[in-house]
């Protein structure tokens, strides 16, 4: 079986959440990962990340980059792995390196904008998002731009960018959430709540959605409902960084 066929088989197992199966396929062919080619190290890094072995995942993807320093794919994967590990500065570096290899690669400036956003470098996030829009005006690019603008208090511009995202893909939940968040900043909580509720009806279930929905209810004076939302968020995500502080502050306001 060719290397490509083995990689395809292992990737299929990983995509089907058979992490052990993906590991078995790769290690049977390459029992010594130090001798494996870059693409194998790349995929094994994702296997290790799925197993919760973040340090080993990072080591493997760095090995892939060392073997093939001009591989766009490895730098992109490095950025995603470091993002998952909370190393947003490292992710910025990885995605920046990727953008130098191929500045026209679809999505590279979107993920770079998101990494800058996580570091609260909102001007840089806006700059990267605008480059993403200039390269390929996708819903994701406009959503990243909306988030960066909103973080700088540019609420109307953020709403306009979210509307552009939805014009390209009206069902994009991230763009819908960005629109609702911009509406909140524009003091339009009822319009925002309508969107938050619609996202919940579609099965979107994320901490940020619950917290923003609670904020919308609170802004509308529906304090008991807001308290219930905050309490549920605290119960369901007790260990999520920063969530408990936000919940505690919200409880004081209610």
C-alpha positions, 0 to 999 in steps of 0.5 A: 500500500502506498504512503498516500493510501495509508495516510488516507486510511488513517485520516478516515479513521481519525475523522470517524473518531477511531483515534486508536485505529488511526494510531494503529495504522500509522505505527504499523507502517512507521513504528519509529516516528523519527524516521517518518515523513513530514505528512505522517508526522503531521497526521500523527500530531493530530492523533496525539492531540485527539488523545489529549497529548498536546505536548507530543502533538506539538513536538511531532508537528515541529518535527514535520516543519523541520523536515519540510520547512516550506510546507504550507500544510505543516505551518497551518496545522501547527497554528491549529494545534497551538490554538487548541493548546491555548498558545495564541502567540505561537499560533500567530507566528505559525499562521504568519509563516504560512501566510508568507509561504502562500498569502493567497491560501484560502482562510490563512488570514482568517485564522491569523485574525482569530489568533490576534483576536485571542491575544486581544490585538484587535487592530491586528485582527482587523488588519488580517481580516481585511486582508482575508476579505480582499483575498477571498470575500467569504462569510468567515472572512467578514465574520472575523472582521465583524468580531475585530471591529466590535472589539474596538467599539465599532459597532455599526461597522461590525454589524455591516460586516456581519450582514455581508457575511450573512449575505454570502451564507445566511445560515452561517451560525458564527456570522449570525452570532456576530450580528447579534453581538453587534446588535447588543453593542448597538443597544438592540437586545431584543433583536439580538435575543431573537438571533440567540434563541434561533441559534439555540433552536438549531442546536448551537450550544456554546458557553458564549451563546449562553452568556450573551443570551443571558446578557440580552435577557438582563438588558431587557429587564428579564432578570429571573430568566437571565439568572437562570441562564447564568446558573445553567452556564456555571453548572455546565461549564464549571472549569471553563477559563473566565466563565465563572468570573463572568457568571459571578459578576452577572449574578451581582448585577441581576 
